[in-house]
Amino acid sequence: MDTTIALYSHDSVGLGHARRNRALAYALGEHLPTLTGGTVGGLLIAGHPDAGRDPLPEGWDWLVLPGMTRVRGGYGARRLGMDPDSLRDLRSATIDAALAALKPDLFIADRHPFGIDGELEPVLANLRARGTATVLGLREVLDSPRVASAEWEALGGAEHVASYLDAVWVYGDHHVYDPRLTGELPPALSRLATPTGYLSHGRPAGRTTYPGRTSPKPPPPYVLTVLGGGSDGAELARLAASAQLPEGHQHLLITGPQMPEQDITEIRALAAATSASTTVIRSAADVPELIAEAVSVVCMGGYNTMAEVMATSTPALVVPRHRRRQEQPRRARALASVGAVETCNPETLTAEDITAWWHRSVTGRTDRSHIDLGGLDIVAHLAKELLPAAASRSAASHSATAHSADAHSAVAHLAVEPLPVSVPAHPEVSRHVG
């Protein structure tokens, strides 16, 4: 049976959503053919022009939408001179037309079930009328329960959202953090939810050739600072550039492609004044490999960065973004509580704290083998069990117990019992730096 899959990410800020979907495309393209006996391909729908520069497996392609980005009071056009409502309608019509032609068997939306300002809601209605199985993919931490609850209500309530879905995949280890228990995922959606494990092992490399994109790996030993997209990482970069390195170590600081050029210029000057052993670059071709070979890493707490860190044994100091959302602090505290990382308060962190941590951390490694990092091996099994439902959907497909006996055998380790909440509303940091 040949299978066609479409994945959506809105990408209004950064590329985290598109990167998750790209990892899923590689995993589904590699593992699903063994389970179905047919080919697998499809389309990644993204909202940032940089997304389409990363390679995809054979049989897959990008559809890059006209961009929208956050502005005061909501969303606005990234480049086009259109009002937000008109641009949303254009994006919605583009997605709908593409999927009407593609006729996917499976559709996966990352994080936002209805996209920007509801652009996906009519698309989902049409997909379900055509028999497409629909999935909402969620990172393990959404936000504080209060904020998450308000976001579901703004979409019409959890029951309304659930009526458009066959399944919810939670990309995390429920023993570390379970949004079904913290209150971030309401009962109507929790009933559809399966934790997959973190999307860590088997993540694809990034693009290897792109003008201005280099990866000057320092000679070992080296420490690494990596800031995700970089749009909000300038302060941490300044601290890391000003820190003193352990003797004999190099330092590679990757600002992220979205950090403003003025900030990068300032950070390069700070690094040059502090140590000739620090190299500042905007981006790198294979950050997971750089993390794995570093002796220690300082980073922010975004999902993809954490997934890449946890696939290694490199000690990590996580300095979470704390403005606007509580997602990163909650993730950092949860991972610190199980010994996977160390974390600190970004408001009080100093360059001296980073200096001390580097000197202490470069002599050890971190065991993360107790964390479920195999989500990319599991999603193909979950996808396979949804494909028959796409042809003959019934009310039972909205139950979390709708998987067949074969699916339970294939993903038996995902079966969960109610657990104490790993991360309460205001957890204390078990290992705190600075």
C-alpha positions as CSV (number, residue, x, y, z in Angstrom):
1,M,0.0,0.0,0.0
2,D,1.5,3.3,-1.1
3,T,1.1,6.1,1.5
4,T,1.0,9.9,1.1
5,I,1.6,12.1,4.1
6,A,1.3,15.8,4.6
7,L,2.8,17.7,7.5
8,Y,2.1,21.4,8.5
9,S,4.0,23.9,10.5
10,H,3.1,27.6,10.7
11,D,6.7,28.8,11.5
12,S,5.8,32.4,12.5
13,V,8.9,32.5,14.8
14,G,11.9,30.3,14.1
15,L,12.1,26.9,12.5
16,G,11.5,24.6,15.5
17,H,8.1,23.3,14.2
18,A,9.4,22.7,10.7
19,R,12.5,20.9,12.0
20,R,10.3,18.5,14.0
21,N,8.2,17.8,11.0
22,R,11.3,17.2,8.9
23,A,12.5,14.7,11.4
24,L,9.2,12.9,11.2
25,A,9.3,12.8,7.4
26,Y,12.7,11.1,7.5
27,A,11.5,8.6,10.1
28,L,8.2,7.8,8.4
29,G,10.0,7.6,5.0
30,E,12.5,5.1,6.5
31,H,10.3,2.9,8.7
32,L,6.7,3.0,7.4
33,P,7.5,1.1,4.1
34,T,8.5,-1.9,6.1
35,L,5.2,-1.9,7.9
36,T,2.9,-1.2,4.9
37,G,4.8,-2.9,2.0
38,G,4.5,0.2,-0.1
39,T,6.2,3.5,-0.8
40,V,5.9,6.6,1.5
41,G,6.2,10.2,0.4
42,G,4.5,13.5,0.8
43,L,4.6,17.2,1.4
44,L,5.9,19.4,4.2
45,I,3.9,22.7,4.4
46,A,6.0,25.4,6.1
47,G,5.8,29.1,6.7
48,H,9.4,30.2,6.7
49,P,11.6,30.5,3.6
50,D,14.6,29.0,5.3
51,A,12.7,25.7,5.9
52,G,12.7,24.7,2.2
53,R,16.5,24.9,2.1
54,D,16.9,21.7,4.1
55,P,16.9,18.4,2.1
56,L,14.1,15.9,2.4
57,P,14.0,12.1,1.7
58,E,13.3,11.0,-1.9
59,G,9.6,11.3,-2.7
60,W,9.0,14.3,-0.4
61,D,8.9,18.1,-1.1
62,W,8.3,21.4,0.6
63,L,5.4,23.8,0.1
64,V,6.5,27.1,1.6
65,L,3.7,29.5,2.3
66,P,3.8,33.3,2.2
67,G,5.1,34.1,5.6
68,M,3.4,35.5,8.7
69,T,5.1,36.5,11.8
70,R,4.2,37.8,15.3
71,V,3.4,41.5,15.5
72,R,1.9,43.6,18.3
73,G,-1.6,42.2,18.9
74,G,-1.3,39.1,16.8
75,Y,0.1,38.1,13.4
76,G,1.1,40.1,10.3
77,A,2.7,39.5,6.9
78,R,6.4,38.7,7.0
79,R,7.0,40.3,3.5
80,L,3.8,40.6,1.5
81,G,2.0,43.9,1.6
82,M,-1.3,42.2,2.6
83,D,-3.5,42.7,5.6
84,P,-3.5,39.7,8.0
85,D,-7.0,38.4,7.2
86,S,-6.3,38.4,3.5
87,L,-3.0,36.7,3.9
88,R,-4.5,34.1,6.2
89,D,-7.2,33.3,3.6
90,L,-4.5,33.1,0.9
91,R,-2.5,30.6,3.0
92,S,-5.6,28.6,3.8
93,A,-6.7,28.4,0.2
94,T,-3.2,27.4,-0.9
95,I,-3.0,24.6,1.6
96,D,-6.5,23.4,0.8
97,A,-5.8,23.3,-3.0
98,A,-2.5,21.5,-2.5
99,L,-4.0,18.8,-0.3
100,A,-7.0,18.4,-2.6
101,A,-4.6,17.5,-5.3
102,L,-2.3,15.4,-3.1
103,K,-5.0,13.4,-1.4
104,P,-2.9,12.5,1.6
105,D,-3.7,9.4,3.7
106,L,-2.4,11.1,6.8
107,F,-2.1,14.7,7.9
108,I,0.0,15.9,10.8
109,A,-0.2,19.4,12.2
110,D,2.6,20.6,14.5
111,R,1.5,22.2,17.8
112,H,-1.3,24.4,16.5
113,P,-4.3,22.4,15.3
114,F,-5.9,25.2,13.4
115,G,-2.8,27.1,12.3
116,I,-2.5,30.8,12.3
117,D,-5.8,32.6,13.0
118,G,-7.8,29.4,12.1
119,E,-6.3,28.9,8.6
120,L,-6.3,25.1,9.0
121,E,-9.9,24.7,10.4
122,P,-11.6,24.5,6.9
123,V,-8.7,22.5,5.6
124,L,-9.1,19.9,8.4
125,A,-12.9,19.7,7.7
126,N,-12.2,19.0,4.0
127,L,-9.5,16.4,4.8
128,R,-11.8,14.5,7.1
129,A,-14.6,14.6,4.6
130,R,-12.1,12.9,2.1
131,G,-11.2,10.3,4.7
132,T,-7.7,11.6,5.6
133,A,-6.5,10.6,9.1
134,T,-5.5,13.7,11.1
135,V,-3.0,14.0,13.9
136,L,-1.9,16.8,16.2
137,G,1.7,16.6,17.1
138,L,2.7,18.3,20.3
139,R,6.0,19.0,22.1
140,E,5.8,17.6,25.7
141,V,5.6,21.0,27.3
142,L,3.0,23.5,26.1
143,D,3.1,26.3,28.7
144,S,1.7,26.9,32.2
145,P,-1.6,25.1,32.7
146,R,-3.5,28.4,32.9
147,V,-2.1,29.7,29.6
148,A,-2.6,26.3,27.8
149,S,-6.2,26.2,29.0
150,A,-6.9,29.7,27.7
151,E,-5.4,28.7,24.3
152,W,-7.7,25.7,24.0
153,E,-10.7,27.8,24.9
154,A,-9.7,30.4,22.3
155,L,-9.9,27.6,19.7
156,G,-13.5,26.7,20.7
157,G,-12.6,24.3,23.5
158,A,-10.9,21.0,23.7
159,E,-14.0,19.0,22.6
160,H,-14.2,21.1,19.5
161,V,-10.5,20.7,18.7
162,A,-10.7,16.9,19.3
163,S,-13.6,16.6,16.8
164,Y,-11.1,17.3,14.0
165,L,-8.5,14.7,15.1
166,D,-7.9,11.0,15.1
167,A,-4.9,11.2,17.4
168,V,-2.6,13.4,19.4
169,W,1.1,12.5,19.5
170,V,3.0,13.9,22.4
171,Y,6.7,14.0,21.6
172,G,8.2,13.3,25.0
173,D,8.8,10.8,27.8
174,H,5.7,10.8,30.1
175,H,8.0,9.8,33.0
176,V,9.8,13.1,32.6
177,Y,6.9,15.4,31.8
178,D,3.2,14.5,31.1
179,P,1.0,17.3,29.9
180,R,-2.0,15.0,30.5
181,L,-1.3,15.3,34.2
182,T,-0.2,18.9,34.5
183,G,-3.4,20.2,33.1
184,E,-2.0,21.4,29.8
185,L,-3.8,18.8,27.8
186,P,-7.6,18.7,28.6
187,P,-9.4,15.3,29.0
188,A,-11.0,15.5,25.5
189,L,-7.5,15.6,24.0
190,S,-5.8,13.4,26.6
191,R,-8.1,10.6,25.5
192,L,-6.5,10.8,22.0
193,A,-3.0,11.2,23.3
194,T,0.0,8.8,23.1
195,P,3.5,9.8,24.3
196,T,6.0,8.8,21.7
197,G,9.3,9.4,23.5
198,Y,11.5,12.4,22.6
199,L,12.3,12.8,18.9
200,S,16.0,12.4,19.6
201,H,17.7,9.3,18.2
202,G,17.8,9.3,14.4
203,R,17.3,13.0,13.7
204,P,18.5,13.9,10.2
205,A,21.4,16.2,9.6
206,G,20.8,19.8,8.4
207,R,21.7,21.1,5.0
208,T,25.4,20.7,4.3
209,T,25.8,23.3,1.5
210,Y,24.4,26.8,1.7
211,P,26.0,30.1,0.9
212,G,27.5,31.6,4.1
213,R,26.8,28.5,6.1
214,T,29.9,26.9,7.6
215,S,30.8,24.5,10.3
216,P,34.4,25.1,11.4
217,K,34.6,22.4,14.0
218,P,37.3,23.3,16.5
219,P,40.1,20.9,17.3
220,P,39.2,18.9,20.4
221,P,38.6,19.5,23.2
222,Y,36.1,22.3,22.7
223,V,33.0,23.7,24.5
224,L,29.9,24.7,22.6
225,T,27.3,27.4,23.0
226,V,24.2,26.9,20.8
227,L,21.2,29.2,20.7
228,G,18.6,27.6,18.4
229,G,17.3,30.2,15.9
230,G,19.0,32.9,17.9
231,S,16.2,35.5,17.7
232,D,16.2,35.8,21.5
233,G,19.6,34.4,22.4
234,A,21.8,37.5,22.4
235,E,22.1,38.0,26.1
236,L,23.2,34.4,26.7
237,A,25.6,34.7,23.8
238,R,27.2,37.8,25.4
239,L,27.7,36.0,28.7
240,A,29.2,32.9,27.0
241,A,31.5,35.1,24.9
242,S,32.7,36.8,28.0
243,A,33.3,33.6,30.0
244,Q,36.8,32.2,30.7
245,L,37.6,28.9,29.0
246,P,39.2,25.9,30.6
247,E,42.8,25.7,29.8
248,G,43.5,24.1,26.5
249,H,39.9,24.3,25.3
250,Q,38.4,26.0,22.2
251,H,34.9,27.5,22.2
252,L,32.5,27.4,19.3
253,L,29.5,29.8,19.7
254,I,26.7,29.4,17.2
255,T,24.4,32.4,17.4
256,G,21.6,31.1,15.2
257,P,20.6,32.4,11.8
258,Q,17.9,34.7,13.1
259,M,20.0,36.7,15.5
260,P,20.2,40.4,14.4
261,E,23.5,41.3,12.7
262,Q,24.1,44.1,15.2
263,D,24.1,41.6,18.1
264,I,26.4,39.2,16.3
265,T,28.9,42.0,15.7
266,E,28.9,42.9,19.4
267,I,29.3,39.3,20.4
268,R,32.2,38.8,18.1
269,A,33.9,41.9,19.6
270,L,33.3,40.5,23.2
271,A,34.7,37.1,22.2
272,A,37.8,38.7,20.6
273,A,38.4,40.8,23.7
274,T,38.1,37.8,26.0
275,S,39.8,34.9,24.3
276,A,41.4,34.2,20.9
277,S,40.1,30.6,21.3
278,T,36.4,31.5,20.8
279,T,34.9,31.3,17.3
280,V,31.5,32.9,16.6
281,I,29.5,31.7,13.6
282,R,25.9,32.3,12.6
283,S,25.0,28.7,11.8
284,A,26.4,25.2,11.3
285,A,25.6,22.3,9.1
286,D,25.3,19.6,11.7
287,V,24.6,20.9,15.2
288,P,23.8,17.4,16.6
289,E,27.3,16.2,15.7
290,L,28.9,19.3,17.2
291,I,27.0,18.7,20.4
292,A,28.0,15.0,20.5
293,E,31.7,15.8,20.1
294,A,31.8,18.8,22.5
295,V,33.0,18.3,26.0
296,S,30.2,20.5,27.4
297,V,27.4,22.7,26.0
298,V,25.6,25.8,27.1
299,C,22.2,26.2,25.4
300,M,18.7,27.4,25.6
301,G,15.8,25.1,26.3
302,G,13.8,24.7,23.1
303,Y,12.5,21.3,22.2
304,N,14.7,20.6,19.2
305,T,17.9,21.7,21.0
306,M,17.0,19.5,24.0
307,A,16.2,16.5,21.8
308,E,19.6,16.9,20.1
309,V,21.4,17.3,23.5
310,M,19.7,14.2,25.0
311,A,20.8,12.0,22.1
312,T,24.4,12.5,23.4
313,S,26.3,12.2,26.7
314,T,27.5,15.8,26.6
315,P,27.0,17.7,29.8
316,A,24.5,20.6,29.2
317,L,23.8,23.8,31.1
318,V,20.3,24.9,30.0
319,V,19.5,28.6,30.2
320,P,15.8,28.7,29.3
321,R,14.1,31.6,27.6
322,H,11.7,33.0,30.2
323,R,9.9,35.8,28.4
324,R,6.4,35.3,26.9
325,R,6.1,31.6,27.6
326,Q,7.0,29.2,30.4
327,E,7.6,26.3,28.1
328,Q,11.4,26.4,28.2
329,P,11.7,26.8,32.0
330,R,9.3,24.0,32.7
331,R,11.2,21.7,30.3
332,A,14.5,22.6,31.8
333,R,13.3,21.9,35.3
334,A,11.8,18.6,34.3
335,L,14.9,17.4,32.7
336,A,17.1,18.6,35.5
337,S,14.9,16.7,38.0
338,V,15.8,13.4,36.3
339,G,19.5,14.3,36.0
340,A,19.6,14.8,32.3
341,V,20.8,18.5,32.3
342,E,21.6,21.3,34.7
343,T,19.7,24.5,34.6
344,C,19.8,28.0,36.1
345,N,17.9,31.2,36.4
346,P,18.6,33.3,33.3
347,E,17.9,36.5,35.2
348,T,20.8,36.0,37.6
349,L,23.3,34.0,35.5
350,T,26.7,35.7,35.0
351,A,29.7,35.0,32.8
352,E,31.5,33.9,36.0
353,D,28.8,31.2,36.5
354,I,29.4,29.9,33.0
355,T,33.2,30.0,33.6
356,A,32.8,27.9,36.8
357,W,30.4,25.5,35.1
358,W,32.6,24.9,32.1
359,H,35.6,24.2,34.3
360,R,33.6,21.7,36.3
361,S,31.7,20.0,33.5
362,V,34.4,19.3,30.9
363,T,35.8,16.4,32.9
364,G,32.6,14.3,32.9
365,R,29.8,12.9,30.7
366,T,26.0,12.6,31.4
367,D,24.1,9.4,31.3
368,R,20.6,9.9,29.7
369,S,19.9,6.2,29.0
370,H,17.0,6.2,31.4
371,I,15.0,8.6,29.2
372,D,12.8,7.4,26.3
373,L,14.5,9.0,23.3
374,G,13.1,6.7,20.6
375,G,10.1,8.7,19.4
376,L,11.2,8.6,15.8
377,D,11.2,4.8,15.8
378,I,7.6,4.7,17.2
379,V,5.8,7.2,15.0
380,A,5.7,4.8,12.0
381,H,3.8,2.2,14.1
382,L,1.4,4.9,15.2
383,A,0.9,6.1,11.7
384,K,0.3,2.6,10.3
385,E,-2.6,2.0,12.7
386,L,-4.2,5.2,11.6
387,L,-4.2,4.4,7.9
388,P,-7.2,1.9,8.0
389,A,-9.1,4.5,10.0
390,A,-8.7,7.0,7.2
391,A,-10.7,4.8,4.9
392,S,-13.5,3.8,7.5
393,R,-13.6,6.4,10.2
394,S,-16.1,5.8,13.1
395,A,-16.7,7.3,16.5
396,A,-14.4,4.7,17.9
397,S,-11.5,6.3,16.2
398,H,-11.7,9.1,18.7
399,S,-10.9,6.8,21.6
400,A,-7.3,6.4,22.8
401,T,-8.0,2.6,22.9
402,A,-8.8,2.4,19.2
403,H,-5.4,0.8,18.4
404,S,-5.4,-2.9,17.3
405,A,-3.7,-5.7,19.2
406,D,-0.8,-5.5,16.7
407,A,-0.3,-1.9,17.5
408,H,-0.2,-2.6,21.2
409,S,2.5,-5.2,20.6
410,A,4.5,-2.9,18.5
411,V,4.4,0.0,20.9
412,A,3.8,-1.9,24.2
413,H,6.2,0.3,26.1
414,L,4.0,3.3,25.4
415,A,1.2,2.0,27.6
416,V,1.0,4.2,30.6
417,E,-0.7,4.2,34.0
418,P,-1.7,7.4,35.8
419,L,1.5,8.8,37.4
420,P,2.2,11.5,39.9
421,V,2.9,14.7,38.1
422,S,6.6,14.9,37.4
423,V,6.6,18.7,37.3
424,P,4.1,20.5,39.5
425,A,3.0,24.0,38.7
426,H,6.0,25.5,40.4
427,P,8.7,22.8,40.7
428,E,12.0,23.5,42.4
429,V,15.1,23.0,40.4
430,S,16.9,19.8,41.6
431,R,20.3,20.8,40.3
432,H,20.7,24.6,40.1
433,V,23.7,26.6,38.8
434,G,24.3,30.3,39.4
